[in-house]
Structure formats: structure tokens, C-alpha cells
Amino acid sequence: MSHTESISAHTDRSCTDTLSVARQRKRMSGEDRRRAILESAMSVFSIKGFNGATTKEIAKKVGVSEAIIFRHFPTKQDLYSATLNYKASESLKQLWSSCEEAMQRRDDERVFYTLAYEILEMYRKDPGLLRLLYFCALEGHEMAKAFANTTGKTARDKLSRYIQERVDAKAFRNVDAANATRSFFGVVSHRAIQRELFQDNELQNISSSELANEIVDIFLRGVIAIN
């Protein structure tokens, strides 16, 4: 082999090695790949629902083959369940971490404001989650009931316990804590639905902070004037 051929061969090997390293750097870890699949599945499911979405479309969005999808999630049902659980647990973690300190201080105004604000902001930043949940319910998917009885119940139970503690401390009047909890979350959810799904012009011009303050003021003080 001539000197020139030797240099050329060495250069080719170096280029091959460089490309190999670059590919390895681009290669995702198993956890990163799983997260990317869930994020893409969230996007597709929130637009087409469970029945309309396909794993082929989700794989294309991630940039992988369907085989990779099924390596992480054996069935479409498994992928759908994992997507809901992933987004719900992620959202709840942020929701309660922002609220814990106010609950410990028994700062009622701050507790309800923080919950309302975080929920409204959660759906504003990620309206796909709201669409996903409603698609799930409208399609009559079993995950809708499972979500209500697990993730939803966890949130309701936590606030209900707080309200009952405040009732026992005579800080709140003697209301049914469970009904009060459902009423509060119901109002907040309705505002989010009107603003994010129905694109209500009036609500879209109001910040989450302003909406949260209005909701909390009416919830804690009512609408009857006290003379």
C-alpha cells in the first residue's frame, strides 16, 4: 500500500469513527425514548382520541418504527394508559408542591388561589391534556372512570380533608367538605374548558391570576351582600 493510500484509509476510518460517535450521542436512553413516545402519543391522542389515533402515526411523530413503540408498550391500550398516567402524575406533582406550604400555614386564600391558578395555567400551557381527558370520557373509554377514581380522587380527597379541618376549626361554616371540593374544582375546570376548548373571547383576555382571584373571592365569600 502506498503512502497516499495509507493516509486515505486512515482518513476513512477516522470519518467512520466520528460518524459512529455522533450516532451514539444522538441515541436516546431508554427512559428518554419512553418519554419522547409519551409526549408524541399525548399530541396525537389529544387530537384524534383513542379510536382515531394509530401507533403508526405516533411512531412517525417520534421518528422511530412501530416496533420500537411496541418494545416499550406492548399494546395501543398500554400506551394510552401510560400517556394518561404520565401527564396526570406530572401535573398533580406540580399542583400540590405549590400548595403544601399554604396548607400548612392554614392560609385559606392562598390555598384556593394557588390551586385555581395552577390548574388554569396547567391547561393554558398544555391544552392537549384537557382535550385528552375529554376525548377519553366522550369515547366511553375505561380510562376515564379509572382516572376519576384514582388521580381525580386523590386531588379531591386532599382538598376535602383540608376543608374539613377548617370546618372543625370553626374557620369555615359547617359545609359538606366533599361537596364543597367538587364545587370548587368544578368552577375552575369550567373556566379552563371555556377558555381553552371553546376559545371564549372574554376569558382569553383575562389572565389565569385574575380568573383565580375572581373564583376564590366568590367561593370563599359568596355573592350575598353582608349588611
N, C-alpha and C positions, 0 to 999 in steps of 0.2 A: 504494500500500500504506500502511495506517495505521500509526501508531507502535506500536500494540499488536500488529498482525500482524507487523511487522518484528522486534519482540522475540521473538515466538513462533517465527518462522522461525529466528532466531539460536539460540534455545534448542534447537530440534530438531536443528540442525546440530551443536551442541556435544555433545548426547547421543549422536548418531550417531558423532561423532569419538571420544568417550570409550569407547563400546562397541567401536569398531574397534581402539583401542589395547589394550583389555582382551583382545580375542581374539588379537591379535598376541602379547601377553605369555604367553598360555596355550599358544600354538602351540609345539610342541616342535621342537628342531633335528633334523636327520636322524639324527644319532648317538643323541640321547636317545630318539627314536622307535624306532630299531632296538633299543636296549637294553630298552625297555619291552616290545616284541614278544617278545624273547628270554626275558625274565623271565616273561611270561604263558604263553609256549609251554612253558617249563620246568614251570610249575604244572600245565598240562593234560596234557602228555605223561607226567609222573611219576605221574599218577593213572589215565590211560586207555591209556598206551602209544602207540606209533606208529599201530597199526591202529585203535584206538578213538577217537583224537583227530581233530578236524576243524579245518580252518583257519577255518571259520565261527565255531566256538566260541572259538577263540583270538582272533579279531578282536573278538568281542563282549566278551571279558575285557579287552582293551586299550582298547576304546572307539573302534575305527576300523572301516572297511569292509574286506572281504576284498581289495578292490583295493589298499588300502594295504599289506596283508601281502605281496601278490604283487609290489608295486613294490620291496620290499626283498629278498624271497626268491621267486624265480620258481616254485619248486615246494614242495610239502609236504616232500619229501625234503631239499631245500636248507635249509629251516627247521629240520628235525630235526637235521641235521648241524651247523648253525651253533649250535644250542642246546647240544648236547653239547660242542662245542669251546669255546664261550664259558664254560660253567660249569667245564669241566675246566681250562682255562688259568688262569682266575681262582683256582681252588683251589690249583693247583700253585705259582703265584706266591707265595701266602701261605705255603704249606708250606715251600718251600725258603728263602724270605727269613728265616724264623725259625730256620733250621737252619745256615745258612752259617757263622756265627761259631763255633759249637761245633765244626764240622768242621775249621775252620782251626786251632783250638786242640787238636785231637785229644782232645776231651773226650767220650769214648765214651758215658758215662752220659747226658750232656746231649743228644748227637746222637739217640740212640734214644728218650729220653724226649720230646724235642721233636717228633719225627716221630709217635710214638704219640699224644701229646696233641693235636697239631694235626689229625690225621686223625679222631680221636674227636670233637673239638669241631666240625670241619667238618660231619660227618654229623649231629651233635646239633642244630646251628643250622640246617642245611639238609638234612633227611632226604629232601627231594624229589630231591636229586642221587643218593642211594643207590637210591631207587625207580626213577629214570630209567635208571640203569645196569643194574639187574636186569631191568627191562622189556625193555630193548634186547637183552639176552642171551637171555631166555626167548622172545622173539618171533623169535629167529634172525635179527635184523636185521644187515645187513652192517657197520653202525657199531660193533657190539660187538667184532668182530675188529679193526676199524680202531683203535678206542680202545685195545685191549690192546697193539697193535703200535706205537702212537705215544705217546700220553700215558702209558699204563701202563709201557711200555718205558723211557721217559725217566726215570721215577721209579726203576724197578728198576735201571737201569744206573748211575745216580748213587750209590745206596746200595751197590751191588755193588762199584763202584770204591773206595769208602771202606773197605769191609770188606777188600778185597784189599790195600789199602795197609797196613791194620793187621795183616793176616796176615804180610805181607812184613816189617813192623817187629817181628815176634815178639810183638806185643801181644795178638793173637788166636791160638788154635791153628790148625793147618792145615786149615781147613774150606773147602768149596767156596763161594766168595763168592756165586755166583748162587743156589744152593740156600738158603743162609742168608738171603739177601734175601727170597726168596719165602716162607720160613718166617715171618720177622718180619712182613711185610705181611699174610700170611695170618691170623696170630693177631689182629692189630689189626683187620682187616676183619671177622673173625668176631665179635669183641666188638661192633663197631658194628652189625652185622646183627642180632645177638641183642637188643641194647638198643633200636635204633630201628625195626626192621621187625617183630620178634617181640614187642616190648614186654616183655622179660624183667623181671619184678618185682625180682629180686635186683640185676640190673645197673642198673636205673633208679635204684636208691637209692645207687649208687656214682658219685662224680664222675669226670670224664674224667682228672683229675690222679691220683686213686687208681688207676684202671684202668691208666693209662700206667705208673705206678711198678711195679705188680704184673707187667705184661707184660715190662718191661725187666729187672726183677730175675730172673725165670725165664729170659728169653732170654740174658742175659749170664752168669748163674751156674749155670743148670741146676737140677735137682731132686735130684741125688745129693749126700748129705752128705759133706763132706771131713773126714776124721778127722785 
